[in-house]
Amino acid sequence: MAGAVVRILPLGDRAMLVELASLARVLAFDAMLRANPIEGVTQVVPAARTVALHVDPSRVDAAALSPQLRELARTTASPVEQGTVDAPVEIPVNYDGFDLDLVADDLGATPAEVAELHSGIEYTVAFNGFSPGFPYLAGLPAALHLPRLASPRARVPRGSVAIAGEFCGIYPTPSPGGWRLIGHTSVPLWDSGAAVPPLLPRGTRVRFVPRMSAAQPAGEPSSLTQALLPPAISAEVRGSGAGAGNDSGVPPVLTVVDPGPLTVIEDGGRPGRLGWAVSPGGAADPGSLHAANRLVGNAPASAALETVGGISLSARRRTVVAVSGARGRVTVNGAEADPARPLLLVPGDSLHLAMPAMGARIYVAVRGGVAVPRVLDSRSFDALSDLGPRPLRPGDDVASAGRAPFSVAEEAVPTGPYPAPGDLVTLRISPGPRANWFTRHAWELLTGREWEVTPESNRVGVRLRGEEPLPRADRYADAELASEGLVAGAIQVPPSGAPLVFGTNHPTTGGYPVIACVATTDLPRIGQLPAGARVRFEPSAISFVQPGA
């Protein structure tokens, strides 16, 4: 690997991408960093051609770190064969995917021949990315190296077996996705209670076993398969793979009469698990969560309700609650209540939060914190992966987790301001790792025009629309980007040219280019953008890595 080209690319103000020449070199560099941790580097996330490094700016001068990383990457030797004797995991597949016929047409083959080609090779999990349990399987026959869809689907079914570029993957939960779907499996890929939650962690060998209804009958391989199957994947892409409590029997303090369009439970999230493709998640507006918790005497990141409004709750027991975040009418038994102060509820009291006039998310803290089982040490719901407690429904009970450590406060610390539909919000940005994929005109459009927040926005990301799409540079017009690490605030641009700003439940890797990243200090503002709000991006010298360095 000595002398290989290495680039350090910016990924916001707390992460960077180390770009290398091949998957094998990525995994070698990743293994070296795990064996020899660097002070201040908090997480290391390998992908197809890059390793994302997340840093703590209080512990390391990230700008000074770049030359050291470049030299380490250039001199790290490629991994040697590890001689694993573990049997491959067999995944049964029905080859009936939405895109199977199109893939067959591209290949000049029948669907059965595609199934035989796909299942005739042993794969290795190079890394986990996108969402919890999603394996990036190396070893896909070259004939099946097809680009992603021009526009990702809003929802891909659970268990979908899919291909994109040089990888095969399996969607562990229903989620958005732009890969080509060729089949499905019913095998669960994630168990939050297991010591190693993903069924297929890094380094696992995998074979797909076709069901006879879709593949050719057992027998001699077809001439197409004999011609296109590559040799067995090299061992140099084989890596090594890497608590849930239960609050039961707790008496409820509230009952959900009406959850409104969406009410979920959120706390401080699940930091530190990007290697399992688990995004940090947690409250979309942490400041408002902390403010509500302070009012009732809880620890700042205690679990609370996060709602978009229209919620009605009925008190079952005497309790103290607090409301913070987006501004809307708050009533107790029909009378106006002051959301800047804690509210005492007694059995039979009704608390109603109207749809907000300003902002997007309201937080309701209960003294003692909301009690639900922890999943990976968090009580948060993850909108991308369905981790954690499901969204609340009518009739659900809300219990308190116990005693609060502090006294009830008299008045909340002010939060906000929160925008109303039509208001203009400015977000500071720095160039992203793929800013050079776009024309100068695209950057001028991004930073010089206003963008409208669409109703399709959610906790995963804020979808924007503008007067014209962001054009790519000619040399990248039809280019396919290998999947690479993402962060909250990354502004990704699919081929449609409409930017998407990732939120707290962002995928951990993605394959559409990131033109810019929002400053960490502005991320809470993303969580309070209502549909119809306008956004202006302001260039800022916040990135510690120069583009293309």
N, C-alpha and C positions, 0 to 999 in steps of 0.2 A: 504494500500500500504506500510505501515511501514515494514521495513526489507526486502523489495523486492530487488532482484539483479539489480544493475544499473551499466552500464559500460560507460565510456567516451572514445570515439574513435576519432582519428585524421581525419580531412577532409581538408588537406592543411594547410596553415599558417594563415588563417583568418576565419576558421570555425571548428566546432566539431560536432559529433553526440552523443547525449545522448540516449543510448539504454535501452529500458524498456521491460517488460515481455509480454505486450499485447497492442492491439489497444486502449482499454479503458484507460489504464494507460498513454499511450502516449497523449491522448486527455485531460486527467485530468492535466497532467504536462504542456501541451501547454496552457490550459486555465489559469492555475496559473501564468505562465510567462507573459501572455498578461495582466492579472489583476495587476501584480506586476512587472513592467519592471525592468531589471537589467542594471545598468549603463554600457555602452560600448557594450551591445548586440544590434546589429542593426536590425536583422531580426530573426524570429522564424518560422521554417517550419516543421510542423508535417508530419509524414509518417506512414507506417504500424506498425513498431516497434521502430522507432527512432524519435527524434526531432533534427533537424539541427539548430544550433545556429551560426549565423554569427556575428563576433565581429570586433570592431575597435581597433586595437592594440595600438593606441595612447591614448585611453581612458580607457583601462582596461588591467590588467595583466592576460592574458587568462590562463596561467599555474596555477596561484593562484586561478582562478575562478573554476577550476574543482572540488575540494572538496566541495565547496558551492553548486554547481549544483547537485552533487551526493547526498548530504544530503537533498536538497529540493525535488529531485525526489523520494527519499525513503519515505519521510514523507507526500507527497501530497496525500490527500484523493481522492478516485475515485469519479467521478461526480455522482450526484443524478439525479433522473428522473426530467426532466424539464417541463413535462406536456404540450408540444407544441400541439396546436390545428390546426395548419396549415394543409390544405388538401395536400395530396401528389401531386407532379407534374406528370402528365401522359405523357409517351413517347411512341408514336406509333412505332412499330418495324416490319419490314419484316424479318422473320427468314430465311435467304438465304445466310448466311456467308460462306466464303471459307472453314472453318473448321467445319461446322455444322455436316456433315456426319461423320467425324472422331471423334468428341465429342460423337455423338450418338453411334458409334461403341464401344468406350471406356466404355460407360455407359451400353451397352447392350440394347439399346432402339432405338426408331425411332426418326427421326428429329422432328416430331410433338410432341413427348413426351418430348424431350429436350426443345422445345419452351414453352410447358405448364409448365414444371418444373421451367424454368427460369422466366417466367412471373407470377408465382403464389405466389410471395413473395413481400413484401414491403421492399425497400432498403433505406438506409440513406447515404448521402454523408459524408464520414468520413473526407476527405480532398481533396484539388485540387492539382494536381501535373503533372509532365511530360511536358505538354504544356498548354497554356491558354485555360481554359474551360474544361479541362479533369477532370472528377469527378472520384474519387475512391469510389465506392459504396459498402458499407458493407451490409452483409445479404445474400450473395450468398449461395445457398444450398450446403452442404458439398460434395454432389456427383459431383458437378461441379468444385470442387477445383482441377484444372489441372495445370501442370507446363507450363511456357512459352515455346515458340519454341526454339530449340537449337540455331538457328541463326535467328535474327530478319529480318523481311521483310524490303526492302529498302523503300517501300511506301505502307501505309495502306490507303484505301479510306476514304474520309470525311464521318462522320456519322456512321462509323463501330461500332457496339456493340460487345464488346469483353470480355473475361474472362481470368484471370490468378491468380493462387493461391486462396486466399480467397475473391478476389474482382471482381466486374464487372466494366467496364469502357466504355466510348464512346469517339471515336476520333473526336475532333471538326474540325480538318483540315487534309488534306493529310499529312502524316508524316511517318517516320520509326516507326516500332513497332514489338514487339515479342509476343503480346497476341493472343489468339485463337479467330478468328472472327466467330460469330454465327449469325449475322444479321446486319441490318442497319436501320437508321432513318434519316429523312430529317429535323428534328427539329434543328434549329441553336442553338448552345450552348454558343455563345460568342457575346457580343455587346459592342465594345470598347467605345461607346458613353454613355452607361448606367452608373448610379451611382455605381452599382455593376455589372461589365461586365459579369461574368459567369452566365448563366441561372441557374446552379445548384451549388450554393455556399455551403460551409460547413454547415451541419445540415439539408439540404433539404431532405425531404422524396420523394421517387420516386417509381412509378409503371410503368412497361412496359406493353403496351397494344398490344398484337399480332394482326397482320392482319390475317383474317380468312383463307387466302390461305395457310398459313404456319403452323398455330397452329391447334389443334383439334377443331371441331365445339364446340360451347358453350354447356355446359352440365355438368355432373358429372366429377370430376377429375379422371384421370386414377389411377389404383392401384399403378403404379410406383410413381406418384406424391404424393399420400397419404402417401406412405412409406418414401419418401425422403425429403419432405418439412420440414424445421426446424420451431420451434416456431418463433414468431415475434421478430425482432432484439431488443435487449435491448436499452432502452433510454440512457444508459450511453455512447453510441458512438455518440449521437447527440450533435453536437456543434452549434455554431452560425456563420452565414456567415459574411463576412466582411460588361481629358478635351480636350476635343478636340477643337482646334481652326481651322480656315479655312482661308488660305491665297489665296483669290480669286481676280481676276481682276488685277494681277500683270503682267506687260509686260515681255515677255521672253527675256533673254539675249543670250541664246544659243539654238540651235536645235541639237538633236542627229541624225547624219547621219548614224552611225553604232555603236551600243553599244558594239561590241565585244561579246565574249562568255557570259559575265555577268557584268553588271554595275548596281549598286544599290545606294541608298542614305543612308548615315549613319551620325550619330552625336554622342553625348555622351551616348546615350542609355536610358534605363528605369530602373534605380536602385530602389530598395526598394519595388518591387512588387512580390517577390517570393511566397507570400501567395496566390496569384492568379495564380501561375504557369507561371509567366512571367519572363523569364531570363533577366538579365541586358542588354545584347546585345550591340549595338553600334559598332563603328569601330573595326575591327579585330586588327588593329595596331594603338592604340590611339596616340602614339607619332608622327606618320607620319601625321595623321589627324591634330593634333595641329600645326605641322610645316607648313603645307600648309595654314592653316587658319591664322597663324601669318604673313605669307608673304603678304596676301591681307588685313590685318588689322582687321580680324574678331576675335570674342571671340574664344578661343581655341577649344571648343567642338561644334562649329556651324556645321550645316549640310553641307555635301560636297558629291561629287561623289566618290564611292569606286569601282574600276574596276580591272579586271584581265588583262586588256590590250586589244589591238586591237580596240580601240575606236576612232571614228572620230566625232568632234563637229564643227558646223558652227556658227559663231558669228552673232547674230541678232541686237545687240546694242553694243555700246561702253562699254567695261567692262574690269576688271582686273581679271585674274585667276592665280592660282599657282598650281604646280605639286610637289608631294612629294611621298615618299614610294619606292616601288620596282623600280629597275633601268631598263630602256628601252629607246629606241630612242624617243625623243619628237621633233615634227616639227610643225612650223606654216607656212602655205602656201608652204609646201614642204621643207623649209629651217630649218636646225638644230636650236633648241632653248635651252637656258640654263635653266634647271629645278630648279636651285638653286636661281633663281630670279623671281619676279612677271612678268607676261606676259600681256601686253596691247593688247587687241583684238578690232578691229573695224569691223563694219558691212561687212560681206562677207569673213572675215578671216576664215581659216580652221585650226583647232588644231587636230593633230593626235598623239596618244600614241601607240607605237608598243607593241607587247607582250614582257613582261619583260625578260631580260636575267638573272637577279638576283632578288630574292624575288618573291612574289606571288600577292601583291595587291598595286595598285597605287591610290593616292588620288588627286582629282581635286577640289580645293576650288574656289568659286566665291565670289568676294567682296560683302559683305552683307549677305552671306550664301544662300544656296539653299532653295527656298520657296516651300514647300508642306504642306498639312494639318498635324497637329500634331495628333498623336494617343497615348493616355496615356502620354501626355506631351513630346513626342519625334517624330522626323521625320525619325527615323531609320526603315529600313526594317529588319524583323526577318525571317530568312530562315527556321526555324523550324515551326513557327506558321502562317506565312503569315501576321503578323501584320505590319502595316505601308505601305508606298508606294510600289507598285509593282516594279520589275526590269524594267529598261528603255528599250524602244523599238525604232526602227527607226521612225523618225518623231516626237518623243516626244520633248516638249519644256522644257527648264530649266530656271526658273525665279530666280531673286535675292530677298531675303527676306527683303531688306531695306538697310539703311545706316550702314556702318561698324563703330564700336566704336573707332578704332585706325587707325593710318596712315599706308600706305603701307610700308612694310619693304624693305630694300635694298637687303638683302641676307638671305637665310634660315639657321637655325641652323642645322648642320649636323645630319642626322639620319642614321640608319643602324648599322653595315654592314648587307647586305642581301645575303642569300645563293643562289647559282646557283644549278641546278640539278646536283647531284653527290657530292656536298659539304657536309661536316659533321658539324652538329649543336649539341651542348651540351646543354641539359636542366637539371637543378637541380630539384631533386625530394625528397620527404619524403614519408615514408610508408603511405598507405591509410588505411581506416577503415577496409578493408577486406584483408589486406596483409597476414593474417594467413590462408586464404583459399587456399593459393598456397604453393607449395613446396619450399625449399631452392634453389633447382635447377632453379625454375621459376624466383626467384629474381636474381640469378646469370645470367640467360639469359637476363632478362630485363635490367640489369645494365652493363653486360659484353659484350654484342653483339651490333652491329649496326642494326638499323631498317630503312627500306625504306618507304618514304611517297608515298602512292598510288594515282592514279588519281581520285579515288572515294572520296577524301577528299574535304571538303567544310567548310562553316562557322559554321556548327553544330559541326564538329569534324574532326580530322586528322586520317585517317585509315593507319595503319602500317602493314608491312609484314616483317617477318624475316625467318631465316633458320629453326626454329622449333617453335611450339606453346608453350605457357606458361602452364605447367601442374598444375592442382589443387592437393592439398593434398588429400589423399585417403578418409578421413572422409567427405570431401566436394565434392567428385567427382560427385555425382548426386544431390547435395543439391540445393534447390530453395531459393533464397534470397528474402525476403520481400522488396518491393520498399522503397528506402530511398533517402535522399537529395543528390544532386550533386552540384559541383562547376565547373567553368571554370578551365581547367587543370587537372581535374580528369582523371585518366587512367583506363578505364573500360575494363574488359576482359570477353567477352561472351564465351560460351562453345567451340567455335572454337579455342580459345587460342590466337587469333590475337588481340593485344591491339588497343584501340581507345582512342585518347586524345581529350577530349571535348574542343570546342572552345567557342567563345563569344555567340553563339546562342544555347548553350547546353540545354537539357531538365532539368527541375528543380528537378525531381526525376527519379530514374531508378532502375532496378531490377537485373542487372548483377554486380558482385563484382568489387570494385575499389581497385586495388593493390597498387596504389601510386598516388600522386598529384604533379603537377609541381609548382614550386615556383611562387608566384604572380608576382615578378619582371621579370620572364621569359615568362609570358603569351603573350606579344606582339610578341615574336619570333615565337609562334605557328601560328599566323596569317600571317606570311611571309614565311612559308615553302612551296616551290614549289614541285610539283610531281617529284619524283626522288631524292630529297634531302635525306641525311642520318641523322639519329638521334641517339645520344648516351645519355642515362640517367645517370646522376651522382648523387649518393646518397648524401644527404646534411642534416645536423642537423637543418633544418628550422622549423620543426613542433614543436608547443608548447605543444602538447599532446603526451604522450608516448603510443605506440600501446598497446591496451588491458588494459589500466589503469582502 
